[in-house]
Amino acid sequence: MAVDIMSWLSLTNVLVVGVVSLLVYWFWRSQQGLKTFEKLGIPGPRPMYVVGNARQLSSGGFCDKFFEWNKEFGRVYGIYLPNTPAVIVSDLDLLRDVFVKKFGYFHNRMPQKIMDFKPWKDNLLQLRDDHWKYVRSQLSPTFSSGKLKKMMPAIDRVIKNLDRNVKAKMESGEPVELKEVAGAFAMDTIAGAAFGMQVDTLNNPKDPFNVNGLNLFNQNFWLLPILLIFPGLAPFLSKIGISFISVHSTNFFMDVMDMALKERRLDKKNYNDFLQLLLDGQKEGDQSKGPVDAEIDFTSQLQTAKDWNRDSMNDDEMKANALIFLLAGYDTTSIVLSFTLFHLAANPECLQKAQQEVDEKVGNDTVNYESAGELTYLDMCMNEAMRLFPPGFMIDREADEDVELGKYQVKKGMRMIIPCYSIHRDPEYWTEPEKYDPERHTPEAKAKRHPFAFMPFGFGPRNCIGMRLAQLEIRMAIATAIQHYTPVLCEKSVYPPVVEMPQTRMVAKDGLWVNFKPRE
Ligand code: HEM
């Protein structure tokens, strides 16, 4: 018995000593990590033990904190999230290096361990290296003008719905929260253009497509710190139903896609949606040689290693990227649509010009692919809303090798964060930055400013693949909303909007309220 107690005690001792040593080692390692920027001569705010600068960043609001640090430390500085070093860059010439000139070193984003499980893991946003290059080269032609035109019937149906919905709102005389209308529009467009499903979210908010789509955005933020410290846990937790993104809703979309793929492989009906384009691509083989629009065509930089010469994407890659249509396309599109309409309501002289343009180019017809392409002033209004409220308010990259960035050495694996929101409002790049002024986006004004002062869709080979589609559908939606109706501010409007970023989404704290009136 005595021997047993002794051996138990010694086992306990060994365990305790082991755990304590591990903790001490982990603490020592993280403290060493917190000296990275000091050693490289990169300035930055002082990190705190364990949490680095993460607490300062989240408590001060992402955007305001970047402004403050920018003033204090300049256009290149380092922070720790929580103990991983990240370089914040808002020097526009250096951004040209990151996005374009030295793209070979900066083609990856930071690892998104939170989505590191099937079916999400093969999506473009988080793929890396040659796997990303391969999938991007296969997907880019899907967003060419020719292919976008194929999606038009689905978008047309949603546009007509939007017209009916705005009319009904106007006739009710009640104020309208624009994010609600824009969100419904974006959801219905994705349902139609990506999955070939007909959904009318505003009138049927309980449609499972909408319920599960929205649920993907109710992310489990409490998991973030755990996954930041133990990133390898994501795939295991997802198996028991715990993940950053709802497993239940992910499964809903997987079932929708599995069923659609099965049906479509059997019948010969003609579908015109993203899923069908992907399926056709699988039959036709290598898509990378197809025509692509200039803004998203970087073919020469997407050459992959020999292992990535498969003829076509597999089902996992197809499903992951149909899903990302929803995750990357829903919130972004509805934010830009709602913020643009709200700014037009608050700036009647801009609204009048936009309406005049719609009268001239669209008249009384339904706006279509061709007429939407001619709405250049509307485009400027949209760009100005994105300057002030960019949905992607920060963009990130990761250094693939040790590399020089200006006078600094950036180490392999180090993260780069580009604070778009603060660049878009930087008084050094923009006069009266808080003012809504679409004239900043005329071709003449654009030619005079640094191209990297405005980047709502990112830049270079890893820019937003859905840019053309987003621009098209937003132009069509706004043209429809202002063709016969005039949005005006109402008692509930708070202008300029104040954004609240408790998590990672651009949300107007007081909503974006307007009234719609019939046009005189
Ligand atoms: C106004 C709407 C949109 C905005 C403002 C926006 C913005 C962005 C930004 C800032 C990025 C990061 C670019 C970079 O890292 O350089 C991005 C990437 C991406 N966006 Fe969009 N986006 C929009 C709509 C869409 C839509 C409709 C889709 C639908 C397919 C989409 C799909 C993607 C994908 C897949 C990526 C990752 C591309 C890659 O890594 O190769 N986006 N977007």
Boltz pocket constraint, residues with backbone or C-beta under 6 A from the ligand:
constraints:
  - pocket:
      binder: B
      contacts: [[A, 124], [A, 125], [A, 126], [A, 136], [A, 321], [A, 324], [A, 325], [A, 326], [A, 328], [A, 329], [A, 330], [A, 332], [A, 333], [A, 336], [A, 390], [A, 391], [A, 392], [A, 395], [A, 396], [A, 455], [A, 456], [A, 457], [A, 458], [A, 459], [A, 460], [A, 461], [A, 462], [A, 463], [A, 464], [A, 465], [A, 466], [A, 467], [A, 469], [A, 470], [A, 471]]
      max_distance: 6.0
